[in-house]
Amino acid sequence: MSTKKIIYTLVACIFMQSFISCNDDFVNTQPLGEVPKEVTWSDPALAEAFVFDIYNGLGQGGFDEEMQSSLTDESMFTHPGRGINTITESRSNPADQGMIKDSYGYGPLYGRIRACNIAIENLTEPLFSDPTRANNLLGQAYFLRAYYYQQLLRFYGGIPLIDRVYELGEADYSAARNSYEECVNFIVNDCDRAAELLAGTSGGQGRATGVAALALKARVLLYAASDLHDIPTASGRASSIAGYNEKQFLGYSSGSRAERWQKAKEAAFEVVRLTNFGYELNLSAPASVAEGTENYMVLSLGGGSKTVSSDGQQELLLGRYFIDLKDEAGNYIGRNNGPNGYHNWAGNTPIQNLVDDYEMVDGSRFSWENATHRASPYQNRDPRFYATILYDGADWKPRTADVAGRDPFNQIQTGRYQITNAAGAVVAHPGLDTRNSPIEDWNGSYTGYYFRKFTDPDPAVVDQNTRQFIPWPVLKYTEAVLNYVEACIELGEDAEAKTWLNKIRFRAGMPAITEVGDQLRTRYRNERRIELAFEEHRFFDTRRWMIAPQTTGAKIRLIRVVGALKPGVQVRTYQYNTDNYTYTYTPVELEPGIENRQWQDKMYFMPFHRDETNRNIKLAQNPAYD
């Protein structure tokens, strides 16, 4: 062999050896975009990052563009499609469930539950030497698993309970539904474990605490005691439930309902009794109207700069917070729902059905049959009304520069008014915030109302293009108080119920409730409706009380406002003014074709999507969806 050939051969061997070595290194390279399991759970910072990521299952809280309130008798969604009508018109079916947010979605939530199971499995015997931190993360994982299962349970009824991590290569990945009772017990146990592990922790902004775990437990037990989940009661009111063969997935067919109410009461009291929680609930008489409105505004803004009350008591137990480092959809609740005369989208707008349920400030019912009420429907109402809803003539933020000349008075205009033109003739003028607005004639409210609650009133926050940072109330002290009140009422403990219910009313500037029995229950339910408006309780409350046919299923009602100039008055630029105008207010039903609300009893529970029942043949469908 020549010298040249020998050199070539040596070079080739060296190259092949290098290639083989490099190839071995390549095969053994760790992926750059992932952290190995043994590293994650050996490092407390990485373990914390894993658990914190599970909170993303909260989504935008309730601040999605399509809000759940528009599936109820609180509001309607202005823009066509998007699956809203599928639910409100009772057309949900396994092929088309309608608009379901990810925070209630079957698949997304089971993904988060799997992550919780991974965390629980690896934190039960932590690989890092910081037991306090490990227990805190473990407690949060238990809380989050309980919370996500609770979301599924109140949407679908009993669901499969998965408490371990499935691995590749298992013989069977299908799972049958657990009974409703088994699900309740499982969630309660997780809440108890979380409360134990998180006892005494502050949690930090947007993180679970022991108190939050107790509040979640109280909610779950309250639902469990309610009409919808007492099968004898539910079967007597809904034929779809009466004829269903798997009633154990929907509620309790036996056992003591009084005991369930007692458990709900005791769980709620574990939160209520805490002396360092509850915003301005120490009043012995009603606040003034101005103070009542201000108190409710502070609550709806998550505290704003005033995160606790004057006596140091905190209201928000767990919030979904939005920060300046991230540009999230939940930052734009003002733009999504604000008036089109401010260049906003009018997405979810309050309906007359809700407006009519705000009492007069003296505690009497509002009535269109009352001539005084009808002539001035926005005067002398529950102070919370003014902190919740923007109505015709309400003062609001300064208009944008291109609109300021048309409305220098900064008032909501949802009516039709007479003005005097340059020639001195009286002409009709559509309000700037109507669907015939000269500013934008496509994003206006159908109902004559806009959201005020959850919207930052700071004039510097121009809702059209400025982010706001209002936290979504995932769990709050007032809900626990209301849960306690409800359980007391159902147990016949009216005096205790009124004591706590009137604390909420006094804070809002409303007089005490004095009724007992069925009348007290009615007043309580309306109080809960008003106090928790737009907070994703109404969807479930109308179902668990089984009043949805009369409430959620009712036709949408709205308001028509007309302002006629008084004789001899001339006005060039419109302003709400009873000295210049005679106003008429006419409540009407939404015209057919936009949203034709109706109720069918199948809607007490949502259907499982057919893709899920195809994947999991053991997943029994809910009643009336087969």
Order of alpha helices (4+ residues) and beta strands (2+ residues): alpha-alpha-alpha-beta-alpha-alpha-alpha-alpha-alpha-alpha-alpha-alpha-alpha-beta-alpha-beta-alpha-alpha-alpha-beta-beta-beta-beta-beta-alpha-alpha-alpha-alpha-beta-beta-alpha
